[in-house]
């Protein structure tokens, strides 16, 4: 029995190490959006499933997922499969279903494998390392030495192809790093986390993604307010000084980024007008209007009829790209954004409309239920996950403007991985939160 348990422990830690490698691989391998990088993510997930199964056979100490959370995800997966069965393009649905399986496997793998705080810390450190690699390369790219494909040259995308997708990754990394930095009392690790926080938020600014700015900004403000009101570090006065300073720095940083944005011109006030999309006396939109908000609304306008015609099970996973061509708007001078629907629109640029149009409204209900259960789960006393829920809130808000939980495979996998960490963390009242005093992995 002892030998069996020893083998189980080795397999368990091997699976944790492989999961940590996957956490780093997913974003670094060009966001897992290319054929080879997505194939690599699928292979790693298959290896993780095999290792987890072997660890179970050899009686490793695995943990049990939350029944309500697991049920919601399995219902979502089951409804997606049913939708795929009736799809008019079976091959595309099979590939999309495989991607959905890879995404949600992040939750199940973490909840099974991260059975204690030490294993959770290993995975969080892997996310920190991935954030450091991405952030440093983002700086290299900003300095003009980038060598990976990018949709633009006037804003950073790091290893991702699109700046909005990189902003989605930073939605996850930024609040988690900031939360840990706030919770650590002292030492070299606190210094490193502060530097990583500055690096992550500087990268977020340099993406010039308005959707990313809005979602990350909202999550950050809520995190700081929660820490100010309920956090354990220092007195209320000292926390007020920290929060006030950070918010002031944030406001100044946004002003600086707007001032130096390559996509805006003129004085600061003129740049703000362009950014906010104010209309002139002829009704013409000045500037991009909150990050091509008009484009997003137009895509939504042609997505809603798809949902109306296929409300229960959608058009099938992976079939949006074909269905959307039936509902394109006529290109006329009276509709500013109509031409966007005549370009290559391969996804809805909205996680919720994407799911409703492809898998149906029942699948959307299961999907939203899962995330609500995660967000309203009671607070964790793990200081490493203090910013976890705020990171998930950021990616959910960003989902109103892009497809980071559906189209962006690496970020979706990492988001579900983070839900696993949050759901596995010890449950406690917020007052029981304690700052980190000892080095990570000690004891």
C-alpha positions as CSV (number, residue, x, y, z in Angstrom):
1,X,0.0,0.0,0.0
2,X,2.9,2.3,0.8
3,X,4.5,1.8,-2.6
4,X,1.2,2.5,-4.3
5,X,0.7,5.7,-2.4
6,X,4.3,6.8,-3.2
7,X,3.7,6.2,-6.9
8,X,0.4,8.2,-6.6
9,X,2.2,11.1,-5.0
10,X,4.9,11.1,-7.8
11,X,2.2,11.1,-10.5
12,X,0.2,13.8,-8.7
13,X,3.2,16.1,-8.6
14,X,4.1,15.3,-12.2
15,X,0.6,16.3,-13.2
16,X,0.9,19.5,-11.2
17,X,4.2,20.3,-13.0
18,X,2.7,19.5,-16.3
19,X,-0.3,21.8,-15.5
20,X,2.1,24.6,-14.5
21,X,3.9,24.1,-17.9
22,X,0.5,24.3,-19.7
23,X,-0.3,27.6,-17.9
24,X,2.8,29.1,-19.2
25,X,2.6,27.5,-22.7
26,X,-1.0,28.6,-23.4
27,X,-0.3,32.4,-23.7
28,X,3.4,32.2,-24.7
29,X,2.7,29.9,-27.7
30,X,1.2,32.8,-29.6
31,X,-2.0,32.7,-27.6
32,X,-2.7,29.1,-28.8
33,X,-4.6,30.6,-31.8
34,X,-2.4,29.0,-34.5
35,X,-2.9,25.5,-35.7
36,X,0.4,24.2,-34.2
37,X,0.0,26.2,-30.9
38,X,-3.6,25.0,-30.4
39,X,-2.5,21.4,-31.2
40,X,0.1,21.8,-28.5
41,X,-2.5,22.9,-26.0
42,X,-4.7,20.0,-26.9
43,X,-1.8,17.5,-26.5
44,X,-0.9,19.0,-23.1
45,X,-4.5,18.7,-21.9
46,X,-4.7,15.1,-23.1
47,X,-1.4,14.3,-21.2
48,X,-2.8,16.0,-18.1
49,X,-6.0,13.8,-18.3
50,X,-3.8,10.7,-18.6
51,X,-1.6,11.7,-15.7
52,X,-4.7,12.6,-13.5
53,X,-6.3,9.2,-14.3
54,X,-3.0,7.4,-13.5
55,X,-2.7,9.3,-10.2
56,X,-6.3,8.3,-9.4
57,X,-5.6,4.7,-10.1
58,X,-2.5,4.8,-7.8
59,X,-4.7,6.3,-5.1
60,X,-3.2,9.8,-5.1
61,X,-5.0,12.3,-2.9
62,X,-7.1,14.1,-5.4
63,X,-9.9,16.5,-4.4
64,X,-13.5,16.7,-5.5
65,X,-14.9,19.5,-7.7
66,X,-17.8,21.5,-6.4
67,X,-20.9,19.7,-7.4
68,X,-23.0,22.8,-8.4
69,X,-20.1,24.2,-10.5
70,X,-19.3,20.8,-12.1
71,X,-22.9,20.2,-12.9
72,X,-23.4,23.6,-14.6
73,X,-20.3,23.0,-16.8
74,X,-21.3,19.5,-17.7
75,X,-24.8,20.7,-18.7
76,X,-23.2,23.4,-20.8
77,X,-21.0,20.8,-22.5
78,X,-23.9,18.4,-23.0
79,X,-26.0,21.0,-24.6
80,X,-23.1,22.0,-26.8
81,X,-22.7,18.4,-27.9
82,X,-26.5,18.2,-28.8
83,X,-26.1,21.4,-30.8
84,X,-23.2,19.9,-32.6
85,X,-25.1,16.8,-33.5
86,X,-27.7,18.8,-35.4
87,X,-25.1,21.1,-37.0
88,X,-25.0,21.6,-40.7
89,X,-21.2,21.6,-40.7
90,X,-20.2,18.6,-38.6
91,X,-16.4,19.0,-39.0
92,X,-16.4,22.5,-37.7
93,X,-18.6,21.5,-34.8
94,X,-16.3,18.7,-33.9
95,X,-13.3,21.0,-33.8
96,X,-15.2,23.6,-31.8
97,X,-16.5,21.0,-29.3
98,X,-12.9,19.8,-28.8
99,X,-11.9,23.4,-28.1
100,X,-14.8,23.8,-25.6
101,X,-13.6,20.6,-23.9
102,X,-10.1,22.0,-23.7
103,X,-11.3,25.3,-22.2
104,X,-13.4,23.8,-19.4
105,X,-10.9,21.1,-18.6
106,X,-8.9,23.9,-16.9
107,X,-11.5,23.9,-14.2
108,X,-11.7,20.2,-13.7
109,X,-8.0,19.5,-13.8
110,X,-7.3,22.2,-11.2
111,X,-10.1,21.1,-8.9
112,X,-8.9,17.5,-9.0
113,X,-5.1,18.2,-8.8
114,X,-4.8,21.3,-6.6
115,X,-5.8,19.5,-3.4
116,X,-3.8,21.6,-1.0
117,X,-2.4,25.2,-0.7
118,X,1.1,24.3,-1.8
119,X,-0.1,22.9,-5.1
120,X,-2.3,25.9,-5.6
121,X,0.7,28.1,-5.0
122,X,2.7,26.3,-7.7
123,X,0.0,27.0,-10.2
124,X,-0.3,30.6,-9.2
125,X,3.5,31.1,-9.5
126,X,3.2,29.6,-13.0
127,X,0.6,32.3,-13.9
128,X,3.0,34.9,-12.4
129,X,5.8,33.6,-14.5
130,X,3.7,33.6,-17.6
131,X,2.7,37.2,-16.9
132,X,6.4,38.2,-16.4
133,X,7.4,36.6,-19.8
134,X,4.4,38.2,-21.6
135,X,5.0,41.6,-20.0
136,X,8.8,41.7,-20.7
137,X,8.2,40.7,-24.3
138,X,5.5,43.4,-24.5
139,X,8.1,46.0,-23.5
140,X,10.5,44.5,-26.1
141,X,7.8,44.8,-28.7
142,X,7.0,48.4,-27.7
143,X,10.7,49.3,-28.2
144,X,10.4,48.0,-31.8
145,X,12.2,44.6,-31.4
146,X,9.1,42.3,-31.6
147,X,9.4,39.3,-33.8
148,X,5.9,37.6,-33.5
149,X,2.9,38.2,-35.8
150,X,0.8,41.2,-34.8
151,X,-2.3,42.8,-36.3
152,X,-0.9,46.3,-35.7
153,X,2.4,48.0,-35.1
154,X,1.2,51.0,-33.1
155,X,0.2,49.1,-29.9
156,X,1.6,46.1,-28.2
157,X,0.1,42.6,-28.5
158,X,2.9,40.6,-26.8
159,X,2.8,37.0,-28.2
160,X,-0.9,37.4,-29.1
161,X,-1.9,38.4,-32.6
162,X,-4.5,41.0,-31.5
163,X,-4.1,43.6,-28.8
164,X,-7.7,42.9,-27.5
165,X,-6.8,39.3,-26.9
166,X,-3.6,40.3,-25.0
167,X,-5.7,42.7,-23.0
168,X,-7.9,39.7,-22.1
169,X,-4.9,37.8,-20.7
170,X,-4.0,40.9,-18.7
171,X,-7.5,41.0,-17.3
172,X,-6.7,37.7,-15.6
173,X,-3.0,38.3,-14.6
174,X,-3.2,41.9,-13.4
175,X,-5.7,41.6,-10.5
176,X,-4.3,38.3,-9.3
177,X,-0.8,39.8,-9.1
178,X,-2.0,43.0,-7.5
179,X,-4.1,41.1,-5.0
180,X,-1.1,39.0,-3.9
181,X,1.2,42.1,-3.8
182,X,-1.3,43.8,-1.4
183,X,-1.5,40.7,0.8
184,X,2.3,40.1,1.2
185,X,3.6,42.1,4.2
186,X,7.3,42.4,3.4
187,X,10.3,40.8,1.7
188,X,11.8,40.4,-1.7
189,X,8.8,38.5,-3.0
190,X,6.6,41.6,-2.3
191,X,9.0,43.8,-4.2
192,X,8.9,41.3,-7.2
193,X,5.2,41.3,-7.2
194,X,5.0,45.1,-7.1
195,X,7.3,45.2,-10.1
196,X,5.2,42.5,-11.9
197,X,2.0,44.5,-11.1
198,X,3.5,47.7,-12.6
199,X,4.7,45.7,-15.7
200,X,1.3,44.1,-16.2
201,X,-0.7,47.3,-15.9
202,X,1.8,49.2,-18.1
203,X,1.3,46.5,-20.7
204,X,-2.4,46.8,-20.4
205,X,-2.1,50.6,-21.0
206,X,0.1,50.0,-24.1
207,X,-2.5,47.7,-25.7
208,X,-4.7,50.8,-26.0
209,X,-7.6,48.4,-25.8
210,X,-10.6,50.4,-24.6
211,X,-12.5,47.3,-23.7
212,X,-9.5,46.0,-21.8
213,X,-9.0,49.3,-20.0
214,X,-12.6,49.4,-19.0
215,X,-12.8,45.8,-17.7
216,X,-9.5,45.9,-15.9
217,X,-10.1,49.3,-14.5
218,X,-13.4,48.3,-13.1
219,X,-12.0,45.1,-11.5
220,X,-9.0,47.0,-10.1
221,X,-11.1,49.7,-8.5
222,X,-13.4,47.1,-6.9
223,X,-10.4,45.1,-5.7
224,X,-8.9,48.1,-4.0
225,X,-12.2,49.2,-2.4
226,X,-12.7,45.6,-1.1
227,X,-9.1,45.5,0.3
228,X,-9.6,49.0,1.8
229,X,-12.8,47.9,3.6
230,X,-12.1,44.3,4.5
231,X,-8.4,43.6,4.0
232,X,-6.2,42.6,7.0
233,X,-3.0,44.7,6.3
234,X,-2.5,47.7,8.6
235,X,-5.0,50.2,9.8
236,X,-7.8,51.7,7.8
237,X,-5.9,55.0,7.6
238,X,-2.8,53.2,6.0
239,X,-5.0,51.3,3.6
240,X,-6.8,54.6,2.6
241,X,-3.4,56.1,1.8
242,X,-2.4,53.1,-0.4
243,X,-5.8,53.0,-2.2
244,X,-5.8,56.8,-2.7
245,X,-2.3,56.7,-4.1
246,X,-3.0,53.9,-6.4
247,X,-6.2,55.4,-7.8
248,X,-4.4,58.7,-8.3
249,X,-1.6,57.0,-10.1
250,X,-4.2,55.1,-12.2
251,X,-6.0,58.3,-13.3
252,X,-2.7,59.9,-14.2
253,X,-1.6,56.8,-16.1
254,X,-4.9,56.8,-18.1
255,X,-4.3,60.5,-18.9
256,X,-0.8,59.8,-20.0
257,X,-1.8,56.8,-22.2
258,X,-4.5,58.9,-23.9
259,X,-2.1,61.7,-24.4
260,X,0.4,59.4,-26.1
261,X,-2.0,57.1,-27.9
262,X,-0.8,56.6,-31.5
263,X,-4.5,56.3,-32.7
264,X,-5.5,59.7,-31.3
265,X,-4.4,63.2,-32.3
266,X,-4.5,66.8,-31.1
267,X,-4.7,68.2,-27.6
268,X,-5.7,66.1,-24.6
269,X,-9.3,67.3,-24.7
270,X,-9.5,66.6,-28.4
271,X,-8.1,63.1,-27.8
272,X,-10.7,62.5,-25.2
273,X,-13.5,63.6,-27.6
274,X,-12.1,61.1,-30.2
275,X,-11.9,58.3,-27.6
276,X,-15.4,58.8,-26.3
277,X,-16.8,59.0,-29.8
278,X,-18.7,62.3,-29.6
279,X,-20.8,63.2,-32.6
280,X,-20.6,66.4,-34.5
281,X,-23.5,68.6,-35.7
282,X,-24.0,66.3,-38.7
283,X,-24.2,63.2,-36.5
284,X,-20.9,61.9,-37.7
285,X,-19.0,59.9,-35.0
286,X,-15.7,61.5,-34.2
287,X,-12.9,59.0,-33.5
288,X,-13.3,55.3,-32.9
289,X,-16.0,55.6,-30.3
290,X,-14.9,53.4,-27.3
291,X,-12.8,51.0,-29.3
292,X,-14.9,50.5,-32.4
293,X,-18.0,50.2,-30.2
294,X,-20.1,50.8,-33.4
295,X,-18.5,47.7,-35.0
296,X,-19.4,45.6,-32.0
297,X,-23.0,46.8,-32.0
298,X,-23.3,46.1,-35.7
299,X,-22.0,42.6,-35.3
300,X,-24.5,42.1,-32.4
301,X,-27.2,43.4,-34.7
302,X,-26.6,40.6,-37.2
303,X,-26.0,38.0,-34.5
304,X,-29.4,38.5,-32.8
305,X,-31.4,37.3,-35.9
306,X,-29.3,34.1,-35.8
307,X,-30.4,33.6,-32.2
308,X,-34.0,34.4,-33.1
309,X,-34.1,31.7,-35.8
310,X,-32.2,29.1,-33.8
311,X,-33.0,29.9,-30.2
312,X,-32.8,26.5,-28.5
313,X,-29.6,24.8,-29.7
314,X,-28.1,27.5,-32.0
315,X,-26.5,26.8,-35.4
316,X,-23.9,24.5,-33.9
317,X,-20.5,25.1,-32.4
318,X,-18.1,26.6,-34.9
319,X,-20.9,27.6,-37.3
320,X,-21.2,31.3,-36.6
321,X,-18.8,32.1,-39.4
322,X,-21.2,30.6,-41.9
323,X,-24.5,31.7,-40.4
324,X,-23.5,35.4,-40.1
325,X,-23.2,35.7,-43.9
326,X,-27.0,35.3,-44.2
327,X,-27.7,38.4,-42.1
328,X,-25.2,40.9,-43.3
329,X,-26.4,44.5,-43.5
330,X,-26.5,46.3,-46.8
331,X,-23.5,48.6,-47.2
332,X,-25.0,52.1,-47.5
333,X,-23.8,55.6,-46.7
334,X,-26.4,56.0,-44.1
335,X,-25.1,53.2,-41.9
336,X,-21.6,54.0,-40.8
337,X,-20.6,50.4,-39.6
338,X,-22.5,48.3,-42.1
339,X,-19.3,47.4,-44.1
340,X,-17.9,45.6,-41.1
341,X,-20.4,42.7,-41.7
342,X,-19.0,42.3,-45.2
343,X,-15.5,41.6,-43.9
344,X,-14.2,38.4,-42.5
345,X,-16.3,38.1,-39.3
346,X,-15.4,34.7,-37.8
347,X,-16.9,35.2,-34.3
348,X,-19.5,37.4,-32.6
349,X,-17.0,39.5,-30.6
350,X,-19.2,38.9,-27.6
351,X,-18.9,35.7,-25.5
352,X,-22.6,35.6,-24.6
353,X,-23.9,36.2,-28.1
354,X,-21.4,33.7,-29.4
355,X,-22.7,31.0,-27.1
356,X,-26.4,31.9,-27.7
357,X,-26.0,31.9,-31.5
358,X,-23.9,28.6,-31.7
359,X,-25.1,26.5,-28.7
360,X,-28.5,28.1,-27.9
361,X,-30.0,30.0,-25.0
362,X,-30.1,26.9,-22.7
363,X,-26.4,26.5,-23.1
364,X,-26.0,30.2,-22.4
365,X,-28.0,29.9,-19.2
366,X,-25.8,27.0,-18.0
367,X,-22.7,29.0,-18.9
368,X,-23.8,32.1,-17.0
369,X,-25.0,30.1,-14.1
370,X,-21.5,28.6,-13.7
371,X,-19.8,32.0,-13.6
372,X,-22.4,33.4,-11.2
373,X,-21.8,30.5,-8.8
374,X,-18.1,31.1,-8.9
375,X,-18.4,34.9,-8.3
376,X,-20.9,34.6,-5.5
377,X,-19.1,31.8,-3.7
378,X,-18.0,33.0,-0.3
379,X,-14.6,34.6,0.1
380,X,-11.3,32.6,0.4
381,X,-8.8,33.0,3.1
382,X,-6.0,32.2,0.6
383,X,-4.0,35.4,0.2
384,X,-2.7,34.3,-3.1
385,X,-6.2,34.3,-4.6
386,X,-7.3,37.6,-3.1
387,X,-7.5,39.1,-6.6
388,X,-8.9,35.9,-8.2
389,X,-12.6,36.8,-8.4
390,X,-11.8,40.4,-9.5
391,X,-9.8,38.9,-12.4
392,X,-12.7,36.7,-13.4
393,X,-15.1,39.7,-13.2
394,X,-12.8,41.6,-15.5
395,X,-12.8,38.8,-18.1
396,X,-16.5,38.5,-17.9
397,X,-17.0,42.2,-18.4
398,X,-14.6,42.1,-21.3
399,X,-16.7,39.4,-22.8
400,X,-19.3,42.0,-23.7
401,X,-16.9,43.3,-26.3
402,X,-14.8,40.3,-27.3
403,X,-14.5,36.5,-27.3
404,X,-11.9,35.8,-24.7
405,X,-13.9,33.0,-23.2
406,X,-14.9,31.4,-26.5
407,X,-12.6,32.3,-29.3
408,X,-9.4,33.0,-27.4
409,X,-8.3,29.5,-26.4
410,X,-5.4,30.3,-24.1
411,X,-7.2,32.9,-22.1
412,X,-10.3,30.7,-21.9
413,X,-8.3,27.8,-20.5
414,X,-6.6,30.1,-18.0
415,X,-9.9,31.6,-16.9
416,X,-11.4,28.2,-16.2
417,X,-8.2,27.2,-14.5
418,X,-8.5,30.2,-12.2
419,X,-12.2,29.3,-11.4
420,X,-10.8,26.0,-10.3
421,X,-8.3,27.6,-8.0
422,X,-10.9,30.0,-6.6
423,X,-13.4,27.1,-6.0
424,X,-10.8,24.9,-4.4
425,X,-9.5,27.6,-2.0
426,X,-10.5,27.1,1.7
427,X,-13.8,28.8,2.4
428,X,-13.8,31.4,5.2
429,X,-15.2,34.8,6.2
430,X,-13.5,37.8,4.9
431,X,-12.4,38.8,8.4
432,X,-10.3,35.6,8.5
433,X,-8.1,36.8,5.6
434,X,-4.5,36.8,6.8
435,X,-1.5,38.4,5.1
436,X,1.4,36.3,3.8
437,X,4.3,36.4,6.2
438,X,6.4,33.4,5.1
439,X,8.0,32.6,1.8
440,X,5.8,30.8,-0.7
441,X,5.8,26.9,-0.5
442,X,7.2,27.0,3.0
443,X,5.8,24.6,5.6
